């Protein structure tokens, strides 16, 4: 060791001399004595002589000069080695705004390191619309928005925008920049998430000097507004100002970097502050829908259309219908993010998506109506033809099915009826068949036609369904010739109601009903066989049309006569006789008797009908007399010629 040289410092002394004074979470660059200070003066006075420690330091460095190239090669090799991929933050979404000092004191190459600092931190974040959002503003004497929290959602776009920043190079209005961050950058209009979502709002202020405006009051307002402030000072930054801006605890939010060259090293440590443990991944959070990690904690969030319950974990569907403004005519149905209107069964939603209109269900469903389906509001109903009633099932029409009968119809086929009217008679017969429940064990129907002779068209045991009977009726051929009504009554009593032709035994208590249809005076006596028919238990109905004689009709009809005979002036108006016949022919259910009911409870109308029939009969007789007189006159004129 050279004489007079100080001894090498101990490790403790060296550590005390090279370690910086402790500041809150700060980084210091090791500063060597300026090389120009050894032989030059300064503004404060002449240069001070080198201290002994500095002399030792220079001697040590001189010894390292021969191996400097080797050390440089080693450092270059280490720098060229592949670096592990940076880990991304997984702590959940953040809203981060960089507030960058671009005053004139920041030299161009120094501003480049600040660009790199922002890009490196963004590179460690999981950025996206539902992850971390990033904004950047720069300031000097004014504030400029580079991009807001809603502008970019990819690191590539952010890096491109950061590399395009042109420094303002003016004063240092840090308080103005904080004011802008609070009033503009961290608003929902600029992309910040609402406060109730509990997503941290973080402002990272990077400055290299003393503010030219006041920062204490505006920084307090920003912190009270929910903004967490990190204050990063570089090189010439004022520590008191940094502490006035930063959020507590200061040791976690205030950083002093000795030079711009060390800001990237600081950036790696700062990433560790932002990137903590993903609590949602590491713990059992119990969130029903989504868990959102925050630094050191987490909170639960619901899917759109749901609200968080008071337990802070479970979610319930928002009942949009309960708001009372849905305007649905029938029903409102809540769904995530809204509602829709629904109509009750039988209605169709209209194009306005609110009102409802009754659907024609008769055309859209298998209604099962026997006769006709009628649509109503939201439903439908079955109706029956005139003279029939709807059954208990709401679909079938009442016929003479409440009690079974044996019915033989005896129709006049004489010349006076005429062919076209005979077709109307057959239609009349089929309308009566429509009233009946025809089956082998139900109602049986037989048909007899008469003129000068009598012919059984089909006996009671021939057909077993209404369709078969109606088809057979329409195939009946018109006989013409005379009107032997008495002979037809005799045939009905002796043959038609015999067990051989299908009549059931009297012991079965099945009503036997005979219906005689005629349009004129009989050419033989009817009284004998009309009496015998009623004495044998046959309930007789008489239907007259046109020139039918009331006296004969009354002789045929059973008691009470008024309810067992009907009359129509002509064939085209006799359809009402079907209803009269139905009211009197259908027996009560379960009883083997005929229910005798008045065709009309209004006595005046009955009397009117009787008087009308009498008048028509009188007119008919007078017309016949006049016809006879005309024929005599024609003969007399012919004889004179």
C-alpha positions as CSV (number, residue, x, y, z in Angstrom):
1,X,0.0,0.0,0.0
2,X,1.5,3.4,-0.9
3,X,2.7,5.5,1.9
4,X,0.3,8.1,3.1
5,X,-2.7,6.5,1.2
6,X,-5.7,5.9,3.3
7,X,-6.6,2.3,4.1
8,X,-9.2,0.5,2.0
9,X,-12.7,1.2,3.5
10,X,-14.5,-1.5,5.3
11,X,-17.6,-3.0,3.9
12,X,-19.8,-1.1,6.4
13,X,-18.0,2.2,5.6
14,X,-18.3,1.6,1.9
15,X,-22.0,0.8,2.3
16,X,-22.6,3.9,4.3
17,X,-20.8,6.0,1.7
18,X,-22.5,4.5,-1.4
19,X,-26.0,3.9,-0.1
20,X,-28.4,6.9,-0.5
21,X,-30.3,8.4,2.3
22,X,-33.6,6.6,2.8
23,X,-36.7,8.1,1.1
24,X,-40.1,6.6,0.6
25,X,-39.8,3.9,-1.9
26,X,-37.3,5.9,-4.0
27,X,-34.5,4.8,-6.3
28,X,-31.2,6.7,-6.5
29,X,-28.5,6.5,-9.1
30,X,-24.9,6.2,-7.8
31,X,-23.4,9.6,-8.6
32,X,-19.6,9.8,-9.1
33,X,-17.8,13.1,-8.5
34,X,-18.0,15.1,-11.7
35,X,-14.7,14.8,-13.7
36,X,-14.7,18.5,-14.4
37,X,-14.8,19.4,-10.8
38,X,-11.1,18.5,-10.1
39,X,-9.5,21.5,-11.7
40,X,-12.3,24.0,-12.2
41,X,-14.3,26.4,-10.1
42,X,-18.0,26.7,-9.6
43,X,-20.5,29.5,-9.0
44,X,-20.1,28.9,-5.3
45,X,-16.3,29.3,-5.3
46,X,-13.0,27.4,-6.0
47,X,-13.1,23.7,-6.5
48,X,-12.6,21.6,-3.4
49,X,-9.7,19.1,-3.3
50,X,-10.4,15.5,-3.9
51,X,-11.4,13.6,-0.7
52,X,-9.3,10.5,0.3
53,X,-12.1,8.1,-0.6
54,X,-12.3,9.5,-4.1
55,X,-8.6,9.0,-4.6
56,X,-8.9,5.4,-3.6
57,X,-11.9,5.1,-6.0
58,X,-9.8,6.4,-9.0
59,X,-6.9,4.1,-8.2
60,X,-9.2,1.1,-8.2
61,X,-10.7,2.1,-11.5
62,X,-7.3,2.5,-13.0
63,X,-6.6,-1.1,-12.1
64,X,-9.7,-2.3,-13.9
65,X,-8.8,-0.6,-17.1
66,X,-6.9,-3.5,-18.6
67,X,-9.9,-5.8,-18.2
68,X,-12.5,-3.3,-19.3
69,X,-12.9,-4.8,-22.8
70,X,-13.6,-8.2,-21.2
71,X,-16.2,-6.8,-18.9
72,X,-17.8,-4.9,-21.7
73,X,-18.0,-8.2,-23.7
74,X,-19.6,-10.0,-20.8
75,X,-22.2,-7.3,-20.3
76,X,-23.0,-7.3,-24.0
77,X,-23.4,-11.1,-23.9
78,X,-25.8,-10.9,-20.9
79,X,-27.8,-8.2,-22.6
80,X,-28.2,-10.3,-25.8
81,X,-29.5,-13.3,-23.9
82,X,-33.2,-14.0,-24.4
83,X,-35.5,-12.4,-21.8
84,X,-38.5,-14.3,-20.3
85,X,-41.8,-13.0,-21.6
86,X,-43.3,-10.4,-19.3
87,X,-46.1,-11.6,-17.1
88,X,-49.5,-9.9,-17.6
89,X,-51.5,-8.5,-14.7
90,X,-54.4,-10.7,-13.8
91,X,-55.8,-8.7,-10.9
92,X,-58.9,-7.5,-12.7
93,X,-59.8,-4.4,-14.5
94,X,-58.3,-0.9,-13.8
95,X,-58.8,2.5,-15.2
96,X,-55.3,4.0,-15.6
97,X,-54.5,7.5,-16.8
98,X,-50.8,8.5,-17.4
99,X,-50.3,12.2,-16.6
100,X,-46.9,13.0,-18.4
101,X,-44.8,16.1,-17.9
102,X,-43.6,17.4,-21.3
103,X,-42.3,20.7,-20.1
104,X,-39.2,22.3,-21.7
105,X,-37.0,20.9,-19.0
106,X,-37.5,17.4,-20.3
107,X,-35.0,16.9,-23.0
108,X,-36.0,14.9,-26.2
109,X,-34.0,11.8,-25.3
110,X,-35.4,11.9,-21.8
111,X,-38.9,12.1,-23.1
112,X,-38.1,8.9,-25.1
113,X,-37.4,7.1,-21.9
114,X,-40.8,8.2,-20.6
115,X,-42.4,6.8,-23.7
116,X,-40.7,3.5,-23.0
117,X,-41.8,3.6,-19.4
118,X,-45.5,3.9,-20.4
119,X,-45.2,1.2,-23.1
120,X,-43.5,-1.2,-20.7
121,X,-46.2,-0.8,-18.0
122,X,-49.0,-1.2,-20.6
123,X,-47.3,-4.3,-21.9
124,X,-47.7,-5.9,-18.5
125,X,-51.5,-5.1,-18.3
126,X,-54.4,-7.2,-19.5
127,X,-56.1,-4.4,-21.5
128,X,-59.5,-4.5,-23.1
129,X,-63.0,-3.0,-22.8
130,X,-63.9,-5.4,-20.0
131,X,-60.3,-5.5,-18.6
132,X,-57.9,-2.6,-17.9
133,X,-58.5,0.6,-19.8
134,X,-55.7,3.1,-20.3
135,X,-55.6,6.8,-21.1
136,X,-52.7,9.3,-21.6
137,X,-52.5,13.0,-21.2
138,X,-49.4,15.3,-21.4
139,X,-49.0,18.7,-19.9
140,X,-46.8,21.7,-19.7
141,X,-48.4,25.1,-19.6
142,X,-51.5,23.5,-21.0
143,X,-53.1,20.0,-21.0
144,X,-53.4,17.8,-24.1
145,X,-55.4,14.6,-24.3
146,X,-53.4,12.0,-26.2
147,X,-56.1,9.3,-26.0
148,X,-58.9,8.6,-23.5
149,X,-60.0,5.5,-21.6
150,X,-62.5,4.6,-24.3
151,X,-60.2,5.2,-27.4
152,X,-58.0,2.1,-27.6
153,X,-58.4,-1.4,-26.3
154,X,-55.3,-3.1,-27.7
155,X,-51.7,-2.6,-26.6
156,X,-50.6,-2.1,-30.3
157,X,-52.9,0.9,-30.8
158,X,-51.8,2.4,-27.5
159,X,-48.1,2.0,-28.3
160,X,-48.6,3.6,-31.7
161,X,-50.3,6.6,-30.2
162,X,-47.7,7.0,-27.5
163,X,-44.9,6.9,-30.1
164,X,-46.7,9.7,-31.9
165,X,-46.7,12.2,-29.0
166,X,-45.0,15.5,-29.7
167,X,-43.9,17.2,-26.5
168,X,-45.4,20.6,-25.6
169,X,-42.1,21.9,-24.3
170,X,-43.5,24.8,-22.2
171,X,-44.1,25.3,-18.4
172,X,-45.0,22.9,-15.7
173,X,-48.6,23.3,-14.7
174,X,-49.1,20.0,-12.7
175,X,-52.1,21.2,-10.8
176,X,-53.9,22.0,-14.1
177,X,-53.2,18.5,-15.3
178,X,-54.6,16.9,-12.1
179,X,-57.7,19.1,-12.5
180,X,-58.2,17.9,-16.1
181,X,-57.7,14.3,-15.0
182,X,-60.4,14.6,-12.4
183,X,-62.9,16.7,-14.4
184,X,-62.4,15.1,-17.8
185,X,-60.2,12.0,-18.1
186,X,-61.9,10.0,-15.3
187,X,-65.5,10.7,-16.4
188,X,-67.8,8.0,-17.8
189,X,-68.1,10.1,-20.9
190,X,-64.4,9.5,-21.6
191,X,-64.6,5.8,-20.8
192,X,-64.2,5.5,-17.0
193,X,-66.4,2.8,-15.5
194,X,-69.0,4.0,-13.0
195,X,-67.9,4.3,-9.4
196,X,-70.5,1.7,-8.2
197,X,-68.6,-0.9,-10.2
198,X,-65.7,-0.4,-7.8
199,X,-63.1,-0.5,-10.6
200,X,-60.0,1.4,-9.3
201,X,-59.2,4.7,-10.9
202,X,-55.4,5.2,-11.0
203,X,-53.5,8.4,-12.1
204,X,-49.8,8.0,-12.6
205,X,-48.1,11.4,-12.6
206,X,-44.6,11.5,-14.0
207,X,-42.7,14.9,-13.6
208,X,-39.1,16.1,-13.6
209,X,-39.5,19.4,-11.8
210,X,-41.3,21.7,-9.4
211,X,-44.9,22.6,-10.3
212,X,-45.6,26.2,-11.3
213,X,-49.1,26.1,-9.8
214,X,-50.6,24.8,-6.6
215,X,-51.2,21.0,-6.4
216,X,-52.2,20.3,-2.8
217,X,-55.8,21.4,-2.9
218,X,-56.6,20.0,-6.4
219,X,-54.8,16.7,-5.6
220,X,-56.9,16.4,-2.4
221,X,-60.1,16.9,-4.4
222,X,-59.0,14.2,-6.9
223,X,-58.3,11.7,-4.1
224,X,-61.7,12.5,-2.5
225,X,-63.3,11.8,-5.9
226,X,-61.9,8.2,-5.8
227,X,-58.7,8.7,-7.8
228,X,-55.7,6.8,-6.5
229,X,-52.6,9.0,-7.4
230,X,-49.1,7.6,-7.9
231,X,-46.5,10.5,-8.0
232,X,-43.3,9.6,-9.9
233,X,-40.5,12.2,-9.7
234,X,-37.5,12.1,-12.0
235,X,-34.1,13.7,-11.4
236,X,-35.0,17.4,-10.5
237,X,-38.5,16.7,-9.1
238,X,-39.5,18.3,-5.8
239,X,-40.2,15.7,-3.1
240,X,-42.6,17.9,-1.2
241,X,-44.7,18.3,-4.2
242,X,-44.7,14.6,-4.9
243,X,-45.9,13.9,-1.3
244,X,-48.6,16.6,-1.6
245,X,-50.0,14.9,-4.8
246,X,-49.8,11.2,-3.9
247,X,-52.4,9.0,-2.1
248,X,-51.7,7.5,1.3
249,X,-49.8,5.6,2.4
250,X,-47.0,7.7,0.9
251,X,-44.4,5.0,1.1
252,X,-46.4,3.0,-1.5
253,X,-47.4,6.0,-3.8
254,X,-44.3,8.3,-3.9
255,X,-41.3,7.4,-6.1
256,X,-38.2,9.4,-6.8
257,X,-36.0,8.2,-9.7
258,X,-32.5,9.7,-9.8
259,X,-32.3,9.8,-13.6
260,X,-34.3,9.1,-16.7
261,X,-31.9,6.2,-17.4
262,X,-33.2,4.4,-14.4
263,X,-36.9,4.9,-15.1
264,X,-37.2,1.6,-17.0
265,X,-35.8,-0.2,-13.9
266,X,-38.3,1.6,-11.8
267,X,-41.0,0.6,-14.2
268,X,-40.5,-3.1,-13.4
269,X,-40.9,-2.3,-9.6
270,X,-43.9,-0.2,-10.3
271,X,-45.5,-3.1,-12.2
272,X,-45.2,-5.2,-9.0
273,X,-47.3,-2.5,-7.3
274,X,-50.1,-2.8,-9.8
275,X,-49.9,-6.5,-10.3
276,X,-50.8,-8.4,-7.2
277,X,-52.5,-11.7,-6.4
278,X,-55.6,-12.5,-8.5
279,X,-57.9,-13.0,-5.5
280,X,-60.7,-14.4,-7.7
281,X,-58.3,-17.2,-8.8
282,X,-56.8,-17.9,-5.5
283,X,-59.8,-17.8,-3.2
284,X,-63.4,-19.1,-3.0
285,X,-65.2,-15.9,-3.9
286,X,-68.8,-17.2,-3.9
287,X,-69.9,-14.8,-6.7
288,X,-72.9,-16.2,-8.6
289,X,-72.0,-14.6,-12.0
290,X,-68.6,-12.9,-12.2
291,X,-65.7,-12.2,-9.8
292,X,-63.7,-9.0,-10.4
293,X,-60.2,-8.8,-8.8
294,X,-58.9,-5.6,-7.5
295,X,-55.5,-5.0,-5.9
296,X,-55.6,-7.0,-2.7
297,X,-59.4,-7.7,-2.9
298,X,-62.3,-8.5,-5.2
299,X,-66.0,-7.8,-5.8
300,X,-68.9,-9.6,-7.4
301,X,-70.6,-8.4,-10.6
302,X,-73.8,-9.6,-12.3
303,X,-74.5,-10.3,-15.9
304,X,-76.4,-7.6,-17.9
305,X,-80.1,-7.5,-16.9
306,X,-79.4,-8.7,-13.3
307,X,-78.7,-6.7,-10.1
308,X,-76.5,-7.6,-7.2
309,X,-78.4,-8.6,-4.1
310,X,-77.6,-7.2,-0.7
311,X,-75.4,-10.2,0.1
312,X,-72.9,-8.8,-2.5
313,X,-72.7,-12.3,-4.2
314,X,-76.0,-13.5,-5.6
315,X,-77.8,-11.9,-8.5
316,X,-81.5,-11.5,-9.3
317,X,-83.2,-10.7,-12.6
318,X,-84.2,-7.0,-12.9
319,X,-88.0,-6.9,-13.2
320,X,-88.3,-4.3,-15.9
321,X,-92.1,-4.9,-16.0
322,X,-92.4,-3.5,-12.5
323,X,-91.3,-0.1,-13.7
324,X,-94.8,0.4,-14.9
325,X,-94.0,1.8,-18.4
326,X,-94.2,-1.3,-20.5
327,X,-97.6,-0.4,-22.2
328,X,-98.4,-4.1,-22.8
329,X,-102.1,-4.7,-23.4
330,X,-102.1,-8.2,-21.8
331,X,-98.9,-9.5,-20.1
332,X,-95.4,-8.1,-19.6
333,X,-92.5,-10.6,-19.4
334,X,-89.1,-9.5,-18.0
335,X,-85.9,-10.7,-19.6
336,X,-82.2,-9.8,-19.2
337,X,-81.8,-6.2,-20.5
338,X,-85.4,-5.5,-21.0
339,X,-88.9,-7.0,-21.4
340,X,-91.4,-8.1,-24.1
341,X,-95.2,-8.2,-24.3
342,X,-97.1,-11.4,-24.5
343,X,-100.8,-12.0,-25.3
344,X,-103.1,-14.4,-23.6
345,X,-104.1,-17.6,-25.2
346,X,-106.2,-17.0,-28.3
347,X,-104.7,-13.6,-29.1
348,X,-101.9,-12.6,-31.5
349,X,-99.4,-9.8,-30.8
350,X,-99.7,-7.0,-33.2
351,X,-96.9,-5.2,-35.1
352,X,-96.6,-2.5,-32.4
353,X,-95.4,-5.3,-30.1
354,X,-97.8,-4.1,-27.4
355,X,-101.4,-4.6,-28.4
356,X,-103.2,-8.0,-28.9
357,X,-106.0,-9.1,-31.2
358,X,-108.2,-12.2,-31.0
359,X,-107.1,-15.1,-33.1
360,X,-109.5,-16.9,-35.3
361,X,-109.1,-20.1,-33.4
362,X,-111.6,-21.9,-35.5
363,X,-109.2,-21.8,-38.4
364,X,-106.1,-22.6,-36.2
365,X,-107.2,-25.5,-33.9
366,X,-109.0,-28.8,-34.1
367,X,-112.2,-27.4,-32.6
368,X,-114.2,-30.6,-33.0
369,X,-117.5,-28.8,-33.5
370,X,-120.1,-31.1,-35.0
371,X,-121.9,-28.3,-36.9
372,X,-120.1,-24.9,-36.8
373,X,-117.3,-23.2,-34.9
374,X,-117.6,-19.5,-34.0
375,X,-114.5,-17.5,-32.9
376,X,-114.9,-15.3,-29.8
377,X,-112.4,-13.0,-28.0
378,X,-109.6,-15.3,-27.0
379,X,-111.6,-18.5,-27.5
380,X,-114.3,-20.1,-29.6
381,X,-117.6,-21.9,-29.2
382,X,-119.6,-24.5,-31.1
383,X,-123.1,-23.8,-32.4
384,X,-125.7,-26.1,-33.7
385,X,-128.3,-25.7,-36.5
386,X,-131.7,-24.3,-35.8
387,X,-133.7,-26.7,-33.8
388,X,-130.7,-28.4,-32.1
389,X,-129.1,-27.8,-28.8
390,X,-125.4,-28.0,-27.8
391,X,-124.6,-31.1,-25.8
392,X,-122.7,-31.1,-22.5
393,X,-119.3,-31.8,-24.3
394,X,-119.7,-28.4,-25.9
395,X,-119.2,-29.8,-29.4
396,X,-122.0,-32.2,-30.3
397,X,-125.5,-31.1,-31.1
398,X,-128.5,-32.6,-29.4
399,X,-130.6,-34.9,-31.4
400,X,-133.2,-37.4,-30.3
401,X,-130.4,-39.2,-28.5
402,X,-131.6,-38.7,-25.0
403,X,-134.1,-41.5,-25.6
404,X,-134.1,-44.1,-28.5
405,X,-137.1,-44.4,-30.9
406,X,-138.3,-46.5,-33.8
407,X,-139.4,-44.0,-36.5
408,X,-141.2,-44.8,-39.7
409,X,-141.9,-41.9,-42.1
410,X,-144.8,-42.4,-44.6
411,X,-144.5,-39.9,-47.5
412,X,-147.0,-39.0,-50.2
413,X,-145.7,-39.8,-53.7
414,X,-148.9,-39.0,-55.5
415,X,-149.1,-37.1,-58.8
416,X,-150.2,-33.9,-57.1
417,X,-146.9,-33.6,-55.3
418,X,-145.0,-33.1,-58.6
419,X,-141.3,-34.1,-59.1
420,X,-139.7,-30.9,-58.0
421,X,-141.7,-30.8,-54.8
422,X,-140.9,-34.5,-54.1
423,X,-137.2,-33.5,-54.0
424,X,-138.1,-31.0,-51.3
425,X,-139.9,-33.7,-49.4
426,X,-136.8,-35.9,-49.4
427,X,-134.8,-32.9,-48.1
428,X,-137.4,-32.5,-45.4
429,X,-137.0,-36.2,-44.4
430,X,-133.2,-35.8,-44.3
431,X,-133.4,-32.8,-42.0
432,X,-135.4,-34.9,-39.6
433,X,-132.8,-37.6,-39.8
434,X,-130.2,-35.0,-38.9
435,X,-131.9,-34.6,-35.5
436,X,-131.6,-38.2,-34.7
437,X,-128.8,-40.4,-33.1
438,X,-129.1,-43.3,-35.5
439,X,-127.5,-46.6,-34.5
440,X,-128.5,-50.2,-34.1
441,X,-129.0,-49.8,-30.4
442,X,-130.2,-46.2,-30.7
443,X,-132.8,-44.7,-33.0
444,X,-133.9,-46.7,-36.1
445,X,-135.5,-45.2,-39.1
446,X,-137.7,-46.7,-41.8
447,X,-139.3,-45.1,-44.9
448,X,-142.5,-45.9,-46.8
449,X,-143.8,-44.2,-50.0
450,X,-147.4,-44.4,-51.2
451,X,-149.6,-43.2,-54.1
452,X,-152.1,-45.7,-55.5
453,X,-150.1,-48.4,-53.9
454,X,-147.6,-48.7,-51.0
455,X,-143.8,-49.4,-51.2
456,X,-141.3,-49.9,-48.4
457,X,-138.2,-47.9,-49.4
458,X,-136.2,-49.3,-46.5
459,X,-137.3,-51.0,-43.2
460,X,-136.1,-50.1,-39.7
461,X,-133.3,-52.6,-39.7
462,X,-131.8,-51.7,-43.0
463,X,-129.4,-48.9,-42.2
464,X,-127.5,-48.1,-39.0
465,X,-126.1,-44.6,-39.6
466,X,-127.6,-41.3,-40.5
467,X,-125.3,-41.0,-43.6
468,X,-126.6,-44.3,-45.0
469,X,-130.2,-43.3,-44.4
470,X,-129.8,-39.9,-46.0
471,X,-128.1,-41.4,-49.1
472,X,-130.9,-43.9,-49.4
473,X,-133.5,-41.2,-49.2
474,X,-132.0,-39.2,-52.0
475,X,-132.1,-42.3,-54.2
476,X,-135.9,-42.9,-53.7
477,X,-137.8,-42.6,-57.0
478,X,-141.1,-40.7,-57.3
479,X,-144.1,-43.0,-57.7
480,X,-146.8,-40.5,-58.9
481,X,-150.5,-41.6,-59.4
482,X,-153.2,-41.6,-56.7
483,X,-153.4,-40.8,-52.9
484,X,-154.2,-43.9,-50.9
485,X,-153.4,-42.7,-47.4
486,X,-155.6,-45.3,-45.7
487,X,-153.7,-48.1,-47.5
488,X,-150.4,-46.6,-46.4
489,X,-151.5,-46.5,-42.7
490,X,-152.6,-50.2,-42.9
491,X,-149.1,-51.1,-44.4
492,X,-147.3,-49.2,-41.6
493,X,-149.3,-50.9,-38.8
494,X,-149.0,-54.5,-40.3
495,X,-145.5,-54.4,-41.7
496,X,-143.3,-51.4,-40.9
497,X,-143.6,-51.8,-37.1
498,X,-143.2,-55.5,-37.1
499,X,-140.2,-57.1,-35.4
500,X,-139.4,-58.8,-38.8
501,X,-138.7,-55.3,-40.3
502,X,-136.7,-54.1,-37.3
503,X,-139.1,-52.7,-34.8
504,X,-138.0,-53.6,-31.2
505,X,-140.4,-55.5,-29.0
506,X,-142.9,-53.5,-27.0
507,X,-141.5,-55.0,-23.9
508,X,-138.3,-52.9,-24.5
509,X,-140.4,-49.8,-24.0
510,X,-138.9,-48.1,-27.1
511,X,-141.3,-45.5,-28.5
512,X,-142.8,-46.2,-31.9
513,X,-143.4,-43.1,-33.9
514,X,-145.2,-42.8,-37.2
515,X,-145.0,-39.6,-39.3
516,X,-147.4,-39.3,-42.2
517,X,-146.7,-36.6,-44.9
518,X,-149.4,-35.7,-47.4
519,X,-150.3,-32.9,-49.8
520,X,-154.0,-33.6,-50.5
521,X,-157.2,-35.4,-49.7
522,X,-157.0,-39.2,-49.4
523,X,-158.8,-41.3,-52.0
524,X,-159.7,-44.0,-49.4
525,X,-160.8,-44.1,-45.8
526,X,-158.2,-43.3,-43.2
527,X,-160.1,-43.4,-40.0
528,X,-160.0,-47.1,-39.4
529,X,-156.3,-47.6,-39.7
530,X,-155.5,-44.3,-38.1
531,X,-157.4,-45.5,-35.0
532,X,-155.7,-48.9,-35.1
533,X,-152.2,-47.3,-35.3
534,X,-152.8,-45.3,-32.2
535,X,-154.4,-48.3,-30.4
536,X,-151.3,-50.4,-31.1
537,X,-149.1,-47.8,-29.3
538,X,-147.8,-45.9,-32.3
539,X,-147.5,-42.2,-31.7
540,X,-148.8,-40.6,-34.8
541,X,-147.7,-37.3,-36.4
542,X,-149.5,-35.7,-39.4
543,X,-147.8,-33.2,-41.6
544,X,-149.8,-31.5,-44.4
545,X,-148.7,-29.3,-47.2
546,X,-150.7,-27.4,-49.8
547,X,-154.1,-29.1,-50.4
548,X,-153.9,-31.4,-47.4
549,X,-157.2,-31.7,-45.5
550,X,-157.1,-30.6,-41.9
551,X,-159.9,-33.0,-40.9
552,X,-157.8,-35.9,-42.1
553,X,-154.6,-34.6,-40.5
554,X,-156.4,-34.3,-37.2
555,X,-157.8,-37.9,-37.6
556,X,-154.3,-39.2,-38.1
557,X,-152.6,-37.2,-35.3
558,X,-152.3,-38.5,-31.7
559,X,-153.6,-36.7,-28.7
560,X,-153.2,-33.8,-28.0
561,X,-154.0,-33.2,-31.6
562,X,-152.7,-29.7,-31.7
563,X,-149.2,-30.9,-30.9
564,X,-149.2,-33.8,-33.3
565,X,-150.1,-32.2,-36.6
566,X,-148.5,-29.4,-38.6
567,X,-149.3,-27.6,-41.8
568,X,-147.5,-25.5,-44.4
569,X,-149.0,-23.6,-47.3
570,X,-146.5,-24.9,-49.8
571,X,-143.4,-27.0,-50.1
572,X,-140.9,-24.1,-50.1
573,X,-142.0,-22.8,-46.7
574,X,-142.2,-26.1,-44.8
575,X,-138.8,-26.0,-43.2
576,X,-140.2,-24.7,-39.9
577,X,-142.1,-27.9,-39.5
578,X,-138.8,-29.7,-38.7
579,X,-138.5,-27.6,-35.5
580,X,-142.1,-28.3,-34.6
581,X,-141.5,-32.0,-35.1
582,X,-138.3,-32.0,-33.1
583,X,-140.0,-30.3,-30.1
584,X,-142.5,-33.1,-30.0
585,X,-140.6,-36.2,-31.2
586,X,-137.6,-36.3,-28.8
587,X,-138.4,-38.3,-25.6
588,X,-136.9,-37.5,-22.3
589,X,-133.7,-39.3,-21.4
590,X,-134.1,-42.6,-19.8
591,X,-137.8,-42.7,-20.1
592,X,-139.6,-44.8,-22.7
593,X,-142.2,-42.1,-23.1
594,X,-142.7,-39.3,-25.6
595,X,-142.2,-35.9,-24.2
596,X,-145.2,-33.8,-25.4
597,X,-144.2,-30.2,-25.6
598,X,-146.1,-27.3,-27.2
599,X,-144.5,-26.0,-30.4
600,X,-145.1,-22.5,-29.1
601,X,-146.1,-21.3,-25.6
602,X,-147.8,-18.2,-27.1
603,X,-151.5,-19.1,-27.4
604,X,-152.2,-16.2,-29.6
605,X,-149.7,-17.4,-32.2
606,X,-151.2,-20.9,-32.1
607,X,-154.7,-19.4,-32.7
608,X,-153.3,-17.3,-35.5
609,X,-151.8,-20.3,-37.2
610,X,-155.1,-22.2,-36.8
611,X,-157.1,-19.3,-38.3
612,X,-154.7,-18.9,-41.1
613,X,-154.9,-22.6,-42.0
614,X,-158.7,-22.4,-42.0
615,X,-158.7,-19.3,-44.3
616,X,-156.3,-21.0,-46.7
617,X,-158.4,-24.1,-46.7
618,X,-161.5,-22.0,-47.5
619,X,-159.7,-20.2,-50.3
620,X,-158.5,-23.5,-51.7
621,X,-162.1,-24.9,-51.8
622,X,-163.4,-21.7,-53.5
623,X,-160.6,-21.9,-56.1
624,X,-161.5,-25.5,-56.7
625,X,-165.2,-24.5,-57.3
626,X,-164.2,-21.7,-59.7
627,X,-161.9,-24.1,-61.5
628,X,-164.9,-26.6,-61.9
629,X,-167.1,-23.8,-63.2
630,X,-164.5,-22.7,-65.7
631,X,-164.2,-26.3,-67.0
632,X,-168.0,-26.4,-67.4
633,X,-168.0,-23.2,-69.4
634,X,-165.2,-24.4,-71.6
635,X,-167.2,-27.6,-72.4
636,X,-170.3,-25.6,-73.2
637,X,-168.4,-23.4,-75.6
638,X,-166.8,-26.4,-77.2
639,X,-170.3,-28.1,-77.7
640,X,-171.7,-25.0,-79.4
641,X,-169.0,-25.1,-81.9
